[in-house]
Amino acid sequence: MPWPNPAVPSPMVALAGWCPLSPAGAETIQILVEPPWTPPVLWDRVTLTCQGSGTAGATAWYKDGERWGQEGRDHFTVTERGTYECYRPDTGRSPPVTVSNDPLVLQVPVRALLEGDTVTLRCRGWKNRTVTSVSFYREGKELMGLPDGTELSLSPLQLNHSGRYSCRGWVEYWTSEKWWQSVPVTVTVHVAAGVSGALLFLLLLMGVIVAWHRRHRVAARKNQERAPPDPQIPPEEGEVLYTHVVVTKRAGVSPRATTLQDPQVTYAELRGPQGQPQEAADIYWNVQ
């Protein structure tokens, strides 16, 4: 009895088969897998259910890109390996799900993988054949120091656990064994909702504070630019303001004199508050 041909790996295995939430108001459909493992395998008697918006009675199915039977049914049990999609007129096609019949598969639970959780990946032989000498790989590099067995436990999950995983091992078939390696499956770890919510709140709060400070600085700068200069106080009645003083020597005075005799002072007249100059007798006088 020959080995089954490996199924073509699905490009939609990200998030361990979990379909992310759509934007608010968007109408979508997706395929639910039972039992909830990805990739699903033919020998598990997998049931596919088309779930989401639209009329269940209008459901159509596609297999390997072509219109397939099961018209009007929202679920069925898979009997052939391949890539399946469901369709409804109001929402279009769902993301594809590939049912495998490979000699060796690495399965991941179909659910959202959140930081801090525990997840177990299991390496399985075709129709539950015995698998020995199992090794696990991440991004093509073997993971060292793991205990013997067909399961890989990641606990607690961290963001750096995200990546493409596969397994390799001896698979028993009748009286002989052979090395097989699984098709890689993508594991994506997400930040827990509480952590992401708190982080989002802090980011929003910081943004509000920065925006407030920036707006306050701009407003202060504009107010400063618009503020009128300080008004000059006009002189009071009878008051004389000096703009400059020029001191000159009197003719005939010795240059060796240490004190100035009768210095001549020149004044500049500023008009008073009434706009009229004061009397000369009130403004000019000789400094003794």
C-alpha positions as CSV (number, residue, x, y, z in Angstrom):
1,M,0.0,0.0,0.0
2,P,1.7,3.2,-1.1
3,W,2.0,6.4,0.9
4,P,-0.6,9.1,0.0
5,N,0.7,12.1,-1.9
6,P,1.4,15.0,0.4
7,A,-1.1,17.8,0.1
8,V,-0.1,21.2,-1.1
9,P,0.4,23.4,2.0
10,S,-2.1,26.1,2.5
11,P,-0.9,29.7,2.5
12,M,-3.5,30.5,5.1
13,V,-2.2,28.6,8.1
14,A,-1.2,31.8,9.9
15,L,-2.4,32.3,13.5
16,A,-2.7,28.5,13.8
17,G,-5.9,28.5,11.8
18,W,-7.6,31.2,13.8
19,C,-9.4,33.8,11.7
20,P,-8.8,37.3,13.1
21,L,-11.7,39.6,13.9
22,S,-12.9,41.8,11.0
23,P,-13.2,45.6,11.3
24,A,-16.4,46.8,12.9
25,G,-19.4,46.5,10.6
26,A,-17.6,44.2,8.1
27,E,-19.5,41.1,7.0
28,T,-17.3,38.0,6.8
29,I,-17.5,34.3,6.8
30,Q,-15.0,31.7,7.9
31,I,-14.7,27.9,8.1
32,L,-14.8,26.3,11.5
33,V,-12.8,23.0,11.8
34,E,-13.8,20.1,14.0
35,P,-11.7,18.7,15.6
36,P,-10.0,22.1,16.1
37,W,-6.5,21.4,14.9
38,T,-4.6,22.9,11.9
39,P,-3.8,21.5,9.5
40,P,-6.8,19.1,9.8
41,V,-6.1,15.6,8.7
42,L,-8.3,13.3,6.6
43,W,-8.2,10.4,9.0
44,D,-9.8,12.4,11.8
45,R,-13.1,12.6,10.0
46,V,-13.0,16.4,9.8
47,T,-16.2,18.5,9.8
48,L,-16.1,21.9,8.1
49,T,-18.8,24.5,8.9
50,C,-19.3,27.7,7.1
51,Q,-20.1,30.3,9.7
52,G,-20.7,34.1,9.5
53,S,-22.9,36.6,7.7
54,G,-25.3,35.7,5.0
55,T,-28.0,33.0,4.5
56,A,-26.9,29.5,5.4
57,G,-29.1,28.0,2.7
58,A,-27.2,30.0,0.0
59,T,-23.8,28.5,1.0
60,A,-21.7,27.1,-1.8
61,W,-18.4,25.2,-1.5
62,Y,-15.1,25.3,-3.5
63,K,-12.5,22.6,-3.5
64,D,-9.0,23.4,-4.9
65,G,-10.4,26.5,-6.5
66,E,-13.3,25.0,-8.3
67,R,-17.0,24.9,-7.6
68,W,-17.8,21.7,-5.7
69,G,-20.9,19.9,-4.4
70,Q,-22.6,20.3,-1.1
71,E,-24.8,23.2,-2.4
72,G,-27.0,24.8,0.2
73,R,-25.3,23.0,3.1
74,D,-23.4,25.0,5.7
75,H,-21.4,22.0,6.9
76,F,-20.2,18.6,5.8
77,T,-17.7,15.8,6.7
78,V,-14.6,15.8,4.5
79,T,-13.8,12.6,2.6
80,E,-11.1,13.9,0.3
81,R,-7.9,15.8,0.9
82,G,-7.7,19.3,-0.6
83,T,-8.2,23.0,0.0
84,Y,-11.8,24.1,0.8
85,E,-13.6,27.4,0.7
86,C,-17.2,28.4,1.4
87,Y,-19.1,31.1,-0.4
88,R,-22.2,33.2,0.3
89,P,-23.5,35.9,-2.1
90,D,-23.5,38.7,0.4
91,T,-20.0,38.1,1.8
92,G,-17.9,36.3,-0.8
93,R,-15.5,33.5,-0.2
94,S,-14.0,32.5,3.2
95,P,-10.3,32.1,3.9
96,P,-9.2,28.6,2.6
97,V,-8.7,25.5,4.8
98,T,-6.5,22.7,3.7
99,V,-7.2,19.1,4.8
100,S,-4.0,17.1,4.8
101,N,-3.4,13.4,4.2
102,D,0.4,13.6,4.6
103,P,2.5,10.9,6.1
104,L,3.6,13.3,8.9
105,V,2.0,16.4,10.1
106,L,2.6,19.0,12.8
107,Q,-0.6,20.3,14.2
108,V,-1.4,23.4,16.2
109,P,-4.7,24.2,18.1
110,V,-7.2,26.3,16.1
111,R,-7.5,29.3,18.4
112,A,-5.9,32.7,19.1
113,L,-2.5,32.2,20.6
114,L,-2.0,34.9,23.3
115,E,1.1,35.9,25.1
116,G,1.3,34.1,28.4
117,D,-0.7,31.1,27.3
118,T,0.4,27.5,26.9
119,V,0.2,25.8,23.5
120,T,1.1,22.2,22.5
121,L,2.2,21.3,19.0
122,R,1.8,17.6,18.2
123,C,3.7,15.6,15.5
124,R,1.5,12.8,14.1
125,G,2.0,10.0,11.7
126,W,-0.4,9.1,9.0
127,K,-3.5,7.3,10.4
128,N,-1.8,7.6,13.8
129,R,1.2,5.4,12.9
130,T,3.9,5.3,15.4
131,V,6.5,8.1,15.1
132,T,9.9,7.8,16.7
133,S,13.1,9.9,16.9
134,V,11.1,13.1,16.6
135,S,12.9,16.4,16.2
136,F,11.3,19.9,16.0
137,Y,12.3,22.8,13.9
138,R,11.7,26.5,13.9
139,E,12.5,28.5,10.8
140,G,14.4,25.5,9.5
141,K,16.7,25.3,12.6
142,E,16.4,22.3,14.9
143,L,15.3,23.0,18.5
144,M,17.9,21.5,20.8
145,G,17.5,20.2,24.4
146,L,13.9,19.1,24.1
147,P,12.6,16.0,25.8
148,D,11.8,12.9,23.7
149,G,8.3,12.7,22.5
150,T,5.9,13.7,19.7
151,E,4.7,16.9,21.4
152,L,6.3,20.4,21.7
153,S,5.0,22.6,24.5
154,L,5.5,26.3,24.4
155,S,4.9,27.8,27.8
156,P,4.5,30.6,28.6
157,L,4.0,31.9,25.1
158,Q,6.1,34.9,24.2
159,L,6.1,37.1,21.1
160,N,9.4,35.7,20.0
161,H,7.8,32.2,19.8
162,S,6.1,33.3,16.6
163,G,7.5,31.6,13.5
164,R,7.2,28.6,11.2
165,Y,7.5,25.2,12.9
166,S,7.9,21.6,11.5
167,C,8.8,18.2,12.8
168,R,10.8,15.2,11.4
169,G,10.8,11.6,12.5
170,W,10.7,7.9,11.7
171,V,7.2,6.9,10.7
172,E,6.2,3.2,11.0
173,Y,4.5,1.7,8.0
174,W,3.8,-2.0,8.1
175,T,7.2,-3.7,8.8
176,S,9.4,-0.8,7.7
177,E,10.1,2.8,8.7
178,K,11.1,5.9,6.8
179,W,12.2,9.5,7.5
180,W,9.5,12.1,6.9
181,Q,9.3,15.8,7.5
182,S,6.1,17.7,8.0
183,V,5.0,20.8,6.0
184,P,5.7,23.9,8.1
185,V,2.9,25.5,10.1
186,T,2.9,29.1,11.1
187,V,2.4,30.1,14.8
188,T,1.7,33.7,15.6
189,V,1.6,34.9,19.2
190,H,-0.5,38.0,20.0
191,V,-0.3,40.4,22.8
192,A,-3.1,39.7,25.4
193,A,-6.1,42.0,25.2
194,G,-5.6,43.5,28.7
195,V,-1.9,44.3,28.0
196,S,-2.7,45.8,24.6
197,G,-5.6,47.8,26.0
198,A,-3.4,49.3,28.8
199,L,-0.6,50.1,26.3
200,L,-3.1,51.8,24.0
201,F,-4.4,53.9,26.8
202,L,-0.9,55.0,27.8
203,L,-0.1,55.9,24.2
204,L,-3.3,57.9,23.9
205,L,-2.6,59.7,27.2
206,M,0.9,60.6,26.1
207,G,-0.4,61.9,22.8
208,V,-2.9,64.1,24.5
209,I,-0.3,65.5,26.9
210,V,2.2,66.2,24.1
211,A,-0.6,67.9,22.0
212,W,-1.7,70.0,24.9
213,H,1.9,71.3,25.6
214,R,2.5,72.0,22.0
215,R,-0.8,73.9,21.6
216,H,0.0,75.8,24.8
217,R,3.4,76.9,23.5
218,V,2.0,78.0,20.2
219,A,-0.7,80.0,21.8
220,A,1.8,81.7,24.2
221,R,4.1,82.5,21.2
222,K,1.2,84.1,19.3
223,N,0.0,86.1,22.2
224,Q,3.5,87.4,22.7
225,E,3.8,88.4,19.1
226,R,0.4,90.2,19.2
227,A,1.1,92.0,22.4
228,P,1.5,95.9,21.8
229,P,4.8,97.5,22.9
230,D,4.9,99.3,26.2
231,P,3.6,102.8,25.8
232,Q,5.9,105.7,26.4
233,I,4.8,107.9,29.3
234,P,4.5,111.5,28.1
235,P,6.3,114.1,30.3
236,E,4.3,115.9,32.8
237,E,3.5,119.6,32.7
238,G,6.8,121.5,33.3
239,E,9.0,118.4,33.2
240,V,12.1,118.4,31.1
241,L,13.5,115.2,29.6
242,Y,17.1,115.1,28.6
243,T,18.1,113.2,25.6
244,H,21.8,114.0,25.7
245,V,24.3,116.2,27.5
246,V,27.4,117.8,25.9
247,V,30.0,119.1,28.3
248,T,32.5,121.7,26.8
249,K,35.4,123.6,28.3
250,R,35.4,127.4,28.7
251,A,38.0,129.2,26.8
252,G,41.1,130.2,28.7
253,V,40.9,127.5,31.2
254,S,44.2,125.6,31.9
255,P,44.1,122.0,30.6
256,R,45.7,121.0,33.9
257,A,42.6,122.0,35.8
258,T,41.3,119.1,37.8
259,T,37.8,120.5,38.0
260,L,35.5,121.9,35.4
261,Q,34.5,125.6,35.8
262,D,31.1,126.6,34.7
263,P,30.5,123.6,32.3
264,Q,28.3,124.4,29.4
265,V,25.4,122.0,29.1
266,T,23.4,121.5,26.0
267,Y,19.8,120.2,26.4
268,A,17.3,118.9,23.9
269,E,13.8,120.0,24.4
270,L,10.9,117.5,24.4
271,R,7.4,118.7,24.0
272,G,5.1,118.4,26.9
273,P,1.7,116.6,27.0
274,Q,0.0,119.5,25.4
275,G,2.3,119.3,22.4
276,Q,3.6,122.9,23.1
277,P,7.2,123.6,24.1
278,Q,7.8,125.1,27.5
279,E,9.1,128.6,28.1
280,A,12.9,128.8,27.5
281,A,13.4,130.3,31.0
282,D,11.8,127.1,32.4
283,I,14.0,124.8,30.4
284,Y,17.5,126.1,30.0
285,W,19.7,127.0,32.8
286,N,23.4,127.0,33.5
287,V,24.8,124.3,35.7
288,Q,27.2,125.7,38.3
